[in-house]
């Protein structure tokens, strides 16, 4: 399992959190229990299985909802 921290554009409403969390939890390979969106920091964190899903795919799921991904850091 790898861990990704994604810096997003500034989040403007609490409902953004649910939308992003829902999209990430819906991806095969993402550990549902590890998904966390931090409103004040405008960051999303998740653990994922590299063999099932790529960071690019995770970013794409956020971008498709209209949120800009500034950068990602994988550990």
C-alpha positions as CSV (number, residue, x, y, z in Angstrom):
1,X,0.0,0.0,0.0
2,X,1.1,3.5,-0.8
3,X,-0.2,6.7,0.6
4,X,-1.0,9.8,-1.4
5,X,-1.5,13.4,-0.3
6,X,-3.2,15.6,-2.9
7,X,-3.1,19.4,-2.7
8,X,-6.4,20.7,-4.2
9,X,-7.6,24.2,-5.1
10,X,-9.2,26.0,-2.2
11,X,-12.3,24.2,-1.1
12,X,-15.2,26.5,-0.7
13,X,-18.0,24.4,0.8
14,X,-18.3,21.5,3.2
15,X,-20.3,19.5,0.6
16,X,-17.1,19.4,-1.5
17,X,-15.6,17.1,1.1
18,X,-18.4,14.5,0.7
19,X,-18.2,14.7,-3.2
20,X,-14.4,14.1,-3.2
21,X,-14.5,11.4,-0.5
22,X,-17.3,9.6,-2.4
23,X,-15.3,9.6,-5.6
24,X,-12.1,8.3,-4.0
25,X,-13.9,5.6,-2.0
26,X,-15.6,4.5,-5.2
27,X,-12.2,3.7,-6.9
28,X,-11.1,0.1,-6.9
29,X,-7.8,-0.2,-5.1
30,X,-8.3,2.8,-2.7
31,X,-8.6,1.9,1.0
32,X,-12.0,3.3,1.8
33,X,-11.2,3.7,5.5
34,X,-8.1,5.8,4.8
35,X,-9.8,8.4,2.7
36,X,-9.8,11.8,4.4
37,X,-10.4,15.3,2.9
38,X,-9.2,18.2,5.0
39,X,-11.4,21.3,4.3
40,X,-9.2,24.0,5.8
41,X,-6.0,22.6,4.3
42,X,-7.7,21.8,0.9
43,X,-6.0,18.4,0.9
44,X,-7.1,14.8,0.2
45,X,-5.3,11.8,1.7
46,X,-5.7,8.1,0.9
47,X,-3.9,4.8,0.9
48,X,-4.1,2.8,-2.3
49,X,-2.9,-0.4,-3.9
50,X,-0.5,0.6,-6.8
51,X,-1.3,-2.7,-8.6
52,X,-5.0,-1.7,-8.9
53,X,-5.1,2.0,-9.3
54,X,-2.6,4.8,-10.2
55,X,-2.2,8.2,-8.7
56,X,-3.2,9.6,-12.1
57,X,-6.5,7.7,-12.0
58,X,-7.1,9.1,-8.4
59,X,-6.3,12.7,-9.6
60,X,-8.5,12.2,-12.7
61,X,-11.5,11.2,-10.5
62,X,-11.1,14.5,-8.6
63,X,-10.6,16.6,-11.7
64,X,-13.7,15.1,-13.4
65,X,-15.8,16.6,-10.6
66,X,-14.5,20.0,-11.3
67,X,-11.8,20.3,-8.6
68,X,-8.3,21.4,-9.6
69,X,-5.4,19.1,-8.4
70,X,-2.4,21.3,-7.7
71,X,0.1,18.6,-6.8
72,X,0.3,15.1,-5.4
73,X,2.9,13.5,-3.1
74,X,3.2,9.7,-2.9
75,X,4.9,7.9,0.0
